[in-house]
Amino acid sequence: MTTGPEQIPTIDVAGLRAALGSDDGTPRTVVDVREEHEFATGHVPGALNVPLTTFVDRVTEVTARPGEVYLICQSGNRSGQATAWLAQQGHEVVNVAGGTGAWRAAGFPLD
């Protein structure tokens, strides 16, 4: 994991896949901030959809998750905005660099 341009925690899709495949007992949640119609076209398996347009109203669905929380969108921009905002609020979340586009390009499975 690295720190992105806005000093937010960032992980690439290979790192996310490894984290999700880990059996170390740490709970992990992927939150996809794309709109519902984008989410329906394919998403990281098991991801929770909380669109950026409703994110502030639904933020407790994200912050109440135990363990590690990864935010993803199509390219990493929207999830980066949400990650930066949550970090300003004192929450620890990780942005997925490259987003679902990079996940798909890497050949990783989608739901």
C-alpha angles and dihedrals in degrees: 000000000000137000115257130222093281092047092258123140110262135185130185123233094259089054091048092050090050091048092049090049093050118111096199092121096251112135112233130191129189114207115196111205096190121114117273094256090053092046089052091059091066137309142182107288112267095012120153115227115226106158117219089237090064098028099109092050092047099036094120088064085065103035094047092061114111122231124003121357121198121194119208137175132162099292107000099263101101093038088049090055091050092045092051091048093050091047089055087054090053099256124135113228133143128230118222108227114222092015127211090332090063091042090054093043090053089057095243117154123270131200 
